[in-house]
Amino acid sequence: MPALVTNKFRIHNAKQFVEAFDEVSYSSGGAVTDSSGLLNSNMYLFIGKPTAWSDDSTPPTPTDAVANTHYENWRDMIAAKKITASDVSHCIPRKNWTNNTSYFAYTHTAATLTSQDFYVMTTDYNVYKCLSNTDTTSTGAVATTSTVQPTGTGTSIISTADGYKWKFMYQISAADALKFVTPNYIPVDTVRRANGHLANTFDNSPGQNQFDVETASASTGNGAIEVIHMTSRGAQYLGETGTLPSGTHTTTSATIVGSGIGLNTLAAADCIVNNDIYFTSGAAAGQGATITDYNQSTKVVTFTPAITAPANTDTYSIGPKIVISGDGQAANARATVNSTGSINAVTIVAGGNNYSNATITVIANGSQANSYNPTTATLTPVIGPAGGHGSDAVKELGGFYVLTNARLEYSESNNFTTNNDFRKVGMLAQPKYANGDFATASVVDQATTVVLTSWNGTQYSADELVTGATSGATGRVIDFTGNNTLRLSDIIPAGNSTTAGYNGIHGYFTNAEVIAANTTGNGGSGASATANGSGAVTGGDLTRFSGDILYVENRSPVTRAADQIEDVKLIIEF
């Protein structure tokens, strides 16, 4: 049976994931110190795999086999750093505004909207959604190129000289740009929370500007019509724009100039009956009505319903009447015509609300519709998203990507090696300490550490294999520091050993045993030393195989140094 998992489902899952970094949940069976019985969710970014791939330039694709996700990644793990809520953001593909580039216009009928270039980020780190590109197909398809970069952070639709219309969505703050902007992705968020307040009262102007847009859009409501596409402009429509001359002006009539197209040449008294008159300035500014009569000799139009009486020098526009029909209410638009009688522009007077479908009919020219024979314009209304354009940038722009940023600063108090590289990054949820408590520390060291004595003076080499003389266990050298501390990963117990190691498990390294590398003649360093008595061997801070590995990424080697900081960004698509 045909079925569809919608983008809303993807976004829902992404939101749940983001919330997991800053939420509490009921636990069962675990050690909980919170008297309420609630447990904070703890997420960690881990690094691992200091040894080379078979081809370091082409890392293998991770598999979802238990052997890989549950075991191998733990053996390769070096260290982990906690990811906080401030380190996580929804994100969307980066689309820089570029001159002479065509952009897709939003339309509610586009089935592949999120795969289109329908929004841009400008040089000011402002993000705008394209609402119109002079499309004449009503599909949002590319029509003309954009040559004027949109500017402004207001709540109204922005029209540029190239014919494009844009909606300001949000501005990326300097802090978020540093943390979450990548060559391919930019952050996106919704700042108005369920209580109607700004998420962070200390947010700067970018947050406030977005809050204003969200609030204004919400007042528009669902199913508003804010854009109308013209498939064809028609021809030989009657109309004019002008300034009211001295004459009689009432709540239901006005004296017009009467020199516009057709008004002084056609004999019929009702040549502009059914057209609209709209006042653009003065006492009646923003009000319009339908013309019911026109006296060609006196230049007086009569209209309904009654409005505020206009006055001399008020400006007005007469054009075809735009009738919007559908299952919503209160949408209203007006049209102006050019010198050939084609519709020049359609302006939304009121977007209305609650439309799920709508059509437009153009009515004009009274009895002249037959004798004057206008070519009918075809207009298509575009219904906005739930909540209106700008109400929820995450939903509107397809924020089903999540970006996490973990900043590895130098050695992180000697937990992250600066003497070796790594080839794996991943995300680990709810790991536990050796005592069974859930891990909460900001940084954890997952290397097996051996404090040595009786060292033979030869340096252990990074990545080489070392073997316990008593246990038979093996491990890979992460680093050797201070000539007495050896850190290891990829610990493999000797399967046939009956000697219990430091952790009580047969085959693991034991205290006071010799830890020897391969001899130089076999390609090893030949280094050798003895574990310095009881407690000399300690495992990682975390219980191996605890928690869930949610994400793994294999990379080419990342080389670290003592004076180096890495921003490790993980981008997950839902």
N, C-alpha and C positions, 0 to 999 in steps of 0.2 A: 504494500500500500504506500502511495506517495506520502512523504513526510518531510519535515524541515526542522532542523535545529537553527533557531534564529540567532542573529547577532546579539539580541538582547540576552540570550542564554549565555553566550560567550562573555558578555560584559558582566552579567551577574556572577559568573564564576570568577572572573578577574577581581571583582569587588570583594567577594568572599575571601579571596587569597590576600588582598591588600589588608583587609580587616583582621586577618589572622595574626598580623604583626603587632596588633595593639588591642587584643581582646583577651578576655578570660573565658574559660569553658569548664564545665563539670568534668571531673576526672573520676575514674573508677579503678581501684586497685593500686594506684600510685601513691607515693609519699607526697602528701600535701601539707604544707606548713600554714597555709592560709586557713584561719579558723572558719571562714565562710564556706570552705569546700571548693573554692574556685582556684583555678590554676592558670597563671599567665602562659600564653603560648610563646615559646622561645624558638627563634629561627637563627641559624648560623650559616655563614658562608665559610666553606672550607677550601683549602688548597691541598694538593697532593701530587704524587707521581714525580719525584725528582729524577728518576731514571729515564733514559731515552726511549722513545717509540722506535719501532723498526725503521720508520722514516719520519724524522721529526718535522719535516716540512709538510707532511700529510698525515695528521693524527687520525687514528681509526675512529669510526662512528661508534658511540656508546651503544650498548645493547641493554634491553630491559630484563635480561635474565637475572635470576636471583644471584647467581654466581658473581655477576658484575655489580648490580646495584646494592646488594646487601653485604657482600664479602670483599670483593676485590677493592672497591673504593675505600673501605675501612682500612685495609692493609696499606693502601697508598697514602692515607691521610697524614698530613704534616701538622696542621694547626687549623683553628677555626675562630672566627670573629662573629660576635652577635650582630644581627641586623635589626635595627630598631625601626619603629614606625616612621621616623623622619628620614629613613634611608630608602623608602619605597614610594613609588609613584606609578599611577597609570601612565601609559605613554602611547603615542601614535607615530606612524611613519613621518619623518621630517620631509616637508615640501616647501622649500624656499621659494618666495615670490621671485620670478625671473622675468625681465622685460621681454616682450614679444613672445610670450608663452600663452597657450590657450589653456583655460581652466574649465572644468566641468561645473555646471550649475546644478545646485540642489533641486531635485524634484521628488515628490513623494511616490512617484511610479518607478523610480530607478531601482532595479533589483540588485545591482552591484555597486551601490553608491560608495561603500567604504573602500572599494578597490580603485576608485577614480580620484583624480587630482581636483578635489572640490573644496579644498581649503589651502591656505598658505601661511607661512611664517615670514614676516617682513624683517628688515634690518633692525627694527626697533624691538624685536622679539615679541611683536604683536601677532596674534593668530586671528585670521579672518576666514569666515565661510563664504564661498561664492554663492550668491542667490540668483544672479542673472548674468549671462554672458552674451546678450543679444541673440540668444538661440531662437531660431524660427521653426524648430521641429517639435517643441514641447517635450522633449526627452531629456533636456539638460546637456545634450551633446555639444561638443566644441563648435563654436561659431567663429568668433573673432579672437584675436590675440589680446592679451592684457598688456597695455603700455604705460599705465599709471599705477604706481604702487599705492594701495589703500593706506590711509592714515586716519588717526582719530580713535578715541576710546569711548565714544558716547553710546547711547542705547538705541539710536535710530539707525536705519539702514543707510549705508554710505554709498553714494553714487559718484563714480569717477568719470572723467572726461572721455574715456575710451568706451563708454556704454556699459561697463560692468557695474554690478551692485554687490556690495559686501556687507556682512554682518560681523562686527567686532565681537570676538568670543572671549578672549582673555589675553593677558600679558604675562610672559614668563619672567619671574623676578630674577635678579642677578644671582641670588643664592641657588635657586632652582636651575638656572642655566649652567652654573658651574657643576652642579651635582648630577643633573639628569639629562642635559642636552648632549647628544652624540652626533656623529656625522650622519646617522640614519634615523634617529628617533628624537622626539621632543616630549616633555612631560605634559600631561593634561589632568585637570582636576575640576571638581565642582566645589565651590566655596560656601554656598548657601546650604545650611544643614536643615534637618527636619523641623527644627524649632524656628526656622526662618531667619536665624542670625548668621552672621559671618563666622566661619569656622574658627578663626583666630582673631580675637579683637585687637591684636597687636600687628595684624597684617598691614603692610604698607599699601601704597596707592594701587599697585597692580591687583592685589586682592580686593580692594574696595571697588575698583572699576569693574571687575568681573561680577562682584556681588550686585552692583547696580544693574548690570545687564541681565543677570539671572532674575532679579526681582521684577524688573520691567517686563521681561518676557513672560514671567509667570502671570502677570496681570492680564496679558493678552489671552491666555488660556489655551486649551487644546483646539486643534483643528482650525487655526486662524489662516486667512489668506492674505499674505503679505507681498506676494509677487504674482504677476500675470504675464505669461509668455504669449507673444504674438506669432501665430503661424503665418498669417497674412494680414497686411495692414488695411486692405480694402481701398476704395477710391470713390471720389465724388460725394463724400459726406460734407454736409454744410456745417459751418461753425465759424467762430471768430474769437479773438481775445482783444480786450480793449479796456479803456477807462470810461466809466459812466460820465456822459456829458450832462450839462444842465438839463433838467427835465423832471418828470414826475416819477418818484420812487416810493413805493409802498412795501408793505410786508408781502404782497402777492404780485407786484409788477415793478418793472423798471424800464427806463428809456435807455436804449443801447445805441452804439455808434451806427450799426447797420451797414457797414461797408465791407464786411467779411465776405468770404466766398459765397456767392449765390444770393446773399441777402438783399442786394439791391438790383438784381437782374431777373430773378424769378418772379413771376406774376402772382403765384399762389400765396394767399395770405397765411397759409399754414405750413409754409415751406420748412420751418424749423420746429413745428409741433412735434412732440415726443423727444426732442433733444433735451439735454440737461443744461442748465445754467448754474455755474459755480462761482462763488465770490472768493477771490484770492487775497483781498485786503479790504480794510475798512470795517464798518460796523458789522457787516454780515460775513466777515472773513471765516472761511472754513465751513460755510453753509451752502447747500445746493438744493435745487428743486427741479421738477419736470415742467417744461414749457407746454402750456395748454393752448396758447394763442399768440399770434404775432401780427401786429398791424404794420404793414410795410410802409405806409405813408407817415405814420407818427413815430415809427421805430420803437414802439412799446411792446414788450413781451409780458405775457401774463403767465404765472407759474403757480404750482402747488407742490407741497404744502407751504403754508405761510412761514416766513423766516423773519429775522430781524431786518427792519427796513434799511436798505443800503442808502448811500448818499453820493452826491456828486464827487467825482475823482476816485471813487472806489474802483478797484480793478475786478474784472470778471473774465470768465471763459465759457464759451458755448461749444458743445461738441455732442457726438452721439451718446445716447443713454446706454450705460452699461448695466445690464440686469444679471445679477449673480443668483443662480438657483441651486438648491441643494438641501442637504439635511441639517445644515447649521443655521446660523442666524446672524443678522446685522452686518454682513460684509457689504461694503460699498466702495465703488470706484468711479472715477471720471476720466474722460478721454479728451484730448485736444487733437485738432486736425492741422495738417500743413497746407501749403498753397495749392496742392493738387487734390485736396479733399481726402487724403489718406490719413489714417490715425497716426499721429506723430508720437504720442506717448499715452500710457495709461497710468494714472496715479491712484494708489490705494488711499481712500479717505478713511475707511475703517476696515480692519481685518476680520471683524466678527469673531465667532468661535464655534466650536463643536461641529465643524464640517468633517465628514469622512468622504464625501463626494460632492462635486460641484460642477456646474457648467455656466457658460456665459453666453448671453444673447445681446446683440447690438441692435438697438432700435433708433431710427432717425428719419428725418426728412419729410415727415407728414405725408400728404398726398403725393408729394414729389417722388416718393419711393418707386413709383411705377414709371412716371414720365422722365425722371432724371436718371433712373436706373443706376444706382450706386453698386459698386462691387463690394460684396459683404466681407468684412474683416472676420478673421477667425482668432479667437482669444481663448487661452486655456489657463484656468486658475491653478496655482501651485499651493497645495495645502501643507502648512507647516507641521513640524513634528509635535508630539505630545509635549505640552508645556511651552511651546513656542521656540523660535530660533534663539539660541543663546541661553536657554534655561538649564541645560545640562550638557556641558561640553564633552564629558566622558561618553555619554550615550550618543550624542549627535555626531561626533567625529570618529567613533569606532574605537574607544579606549579599551579594547580587549587584549592589549599588551600590558605587561607589568615590568617595570625596570627596578632593580635593586642596585644600590651602590654601597659597596663596602670599601672603606679607605684604609689601606694597609700602610701604617706609618712606621717606617724603619723596621726595627725588629719586634715592635709591639711588646716591649719589656722582655725581650729574649724568647718569646714564644714562636715567632715567625723567623725562620732562618734567613739570614742575609748572605749566606755562604754557598747557597745552592739555588737552582732554579726549580720551577714547578710546571706541570703540564695539565693539571686537572683543577677545575673550580666547580663547586657544586653547592647545593643548598641542603641543609640538614635540619629537620624539625624534631623538637622535643628529645634531644639526647639526654642521657643520664650520667651522673657521676658514678664512681665505683661504689659508693654507699647506697645507691639506688635513688637518690634525690634527683630531681630534674635539674639540669644545668642552667645556671643563670648568669655566670660570669661573662664579662664583656669579651674576654679573650681566653682561649684554652689551647694548651699544647698537647698534641696527640702523639708526639714521638715517644718511643721507648728510650729512656735515658739510662745510661750506664756510667757510673762514676768509677774511674779506673786507677789502678796503681801498678807498679812494676812494669811500666811502659818501656818498650824496647827502643824508644827514641825515633822510630819511623812514623811519619804522619799517615793516618788513615786517609784514603782518597774518597772524595765525594762519589757516591753511587756504587762503590764497590761492595761485594758480598763479604760478610763476615760470618764466622761460625763459632758457636760455643763449644769448647772442647769437651765439656761434660754432658751438656744437654743435647748437643747436635743441632740446636736451633740455628736458623740463619736469619739475617736481616740485611737491609741496604743502608749504607751510611748516608745520613742527611748532612751532618757536619761533625766536626771534631774541634772543640773549643777549649782553650786554656790548657791544652795538652793533658787533660784528665777527664773530659766529659765527652762521651760519644752518644750521639742521638741517631736512632735507627727508625726506619719504616719497613713495611712489607715483611713483618715477622712471620716466619713459618716454622712451627715446631717440628722437631724430628718425629716422624710418625711412629718409629719403632722404639722410641726412648721410653724408659720407665722412670726416669728421674723427674720428680716434680719440680717445676720452676718457681720463680718468685711469686707467681700468682696461684700456685697450687695446681696448675694444670701440667700434666706430663708433657715433656718435650720443650717447654719454654726455657728461655735463658735462666740460669741459676746464679745466685749470689756466690761470689768468690771463684767463679770459673774463668778460664782464660778465653778471651775474645780475640780471635785471630783472623786476619785477612788472608786471602790467597797469597802465596809466595810470589816474589817478583818474577820468578821464572815462569809462572803461570799467568802472568799479566796482572797480578795484584801488587799492592804496596809492600806486602810482607810485614805490616804493622801488627803488633801483638801487645796485649796488656791484660791485666787481671781485674775482674770486677771486685771492687774494694770492700769485701766482706758483706755482712748482713745489711740489707736495705740498699745495696749499691745499684740494684736494678729496679727501676720503677716504670710502670706502664703509663700510657697517656692519661690525661685528665678525665677523659670520657670512657665509659664502658663501651667496649667495641660491640658493634652491631645493635646498639640501642637507638631508639628513635627511628625516623624514616628519612631516607635520602630521597628528596623530591626532584632534584634536578642535577644533572651532570653534564659538563661540557669539557671535551678533550681539546687541548690547544697545543700549538707549537710552544717550545720552551719560553717561559717568562723569566728572565734573569733578574735577580735581586741584588741590591747593594746596601751597605750600611747607611748611606746617605740618600736613600731612594724611598719615594712614596708612590704607591700604586692605587689608582681608582679602579676597582674591579666592578664592572657593570654587567649584570646578567639581565637579559631581556627574554621574557617568557610570553609566548603567544597562546591565548586560550581559544 
